[in-house]
Amino acid sequence: MNRKTILQTLALIAAGAILALVANAFAPRERKLAMAGSYPNAMKVPARETTTMALIPPTRVAPVPVVPTTTTAPVTATTETQPTATAAITTVGLNPAAKTPAAPEKTTAVPVPQPPPPTHPSADSFLPHPDKPYVEITFADVNALHAKNVLFLDARRTSVYEQGHIAGARPYSVWESDIEDKVRKLFDERSDPSAQALPIVIYCSGGDCEDSHMLAQKLWGIQFNNIYVYKDGFPDWQQHGAPVHTGANP
């Protein structure tokens, strides 16, 4: 082999190596050849695989039945009677059922004080109340005030008043044109402050009737400060059988 042939062979080997390097550089990652001396995963340690073994439950062994052996003790006849276990327990006090129950403690009932029976107030107990125009009261108080000849005013219409009203009551209908004259006349009768502090009872038909409350507001506005409204009105007075008058006069 001459020198020219050797040079051509070396040139072909060098060209092949260069082509191999270029092809390896552009090859995919999984097809690329690792160069000598290059170990990229040399420092990586693969995870240790652990194998989980299924636990085999232990086999239960059925217990061997034990046949109890009984021995019969010889019966010895004795003339003395031995106390039974129940009697022994009762004797030493170990049987709760055999104990005598303790006698219950005696309790003394404490009498509950009863409230005193209600008493009807007298006319003297109805004091002035200048801070409010009226106080609503029921039949017991109305009857007590009526027995003391307290002034009664009927706030219903005059035609209804004449059909029946509380004995001694004056007609003071808030819906008629002369109501202002009647109120002024009453003020003239009781212009003294001590007279204006005397009780006055006003009533109408009870229930939803507001005529008595309206008249009470009028009188309170001109210094009358001891006014009471019979909230159940004339029908309640009749149900109690209290005295009633008819006609235009009190």
C-alpha positions, 0 to 999 in steps of 0.5 A: 500500500502506497502513501496515497492510499493511506492518506485517502483511507485516513481522510475517509475515516475522518470524514465518517467520524465528523459525519457521525458527530454531526448526526449524533448532535441532531439526533433525538434524546433517546437515540443520542449516543453518550460520549466516552467519559460522559455519565449524566445519571452517574450520581442519581440513585434509583428509589428502592423498591419495597415489596409489601407482603400480604399478611396472612391471618393466623389460622384459629384453632378451635379450643378443645372442650374440657369435660369437667370431672365431678366428684361426689363427696361422701355425705356424713350424717350429723345430728346438728343442723348447720346454718345456711349461707342466707342465714349467715349473711342475714346474721352479719348484715351483709344482705341489703334486702334483709336490712330494716328500712329506716323510718322516713323523716317527718316533715312539717308543712309550712303554711303559705300566707294568703294575700288579704282580700281586696278592698274597694278604695274610697273616694278619698284614695283617688288623688289628682294626677296632673301628669296624665289626662285620665285613668281608666277604672272598672265597676268597683271603683266607679261604684265607690265614687258614685256612692260619694256623689262624685260628678259623672259626665255622659259623653254619648249623644243626647238622644242615647243619654235620654234612653238611659244613663247613670243616675246623676250623670250630666249629658256632655256629648262631644259630638254636639255643638254645645260641648264647648259651652258646657265645658266652659260652664263647668270650668266656671263652677270649678275655677278654684284649683282645689275644686279642679282636683276633685274626681270626675268620672266620664263614661260612654258606651264602652268597648271601642267607644272613644267619646269618654276619652275625648271629653277627658282630654278636653277637661284636662286641657283646662286644668282638670287633673283628677279625671277617671274614664269608666272603660266598660261604660254604661252597658257594664253599669246596667249588667251590675244592676246599678241605678239608671235614670231615663229622660233629659234630666240627671 
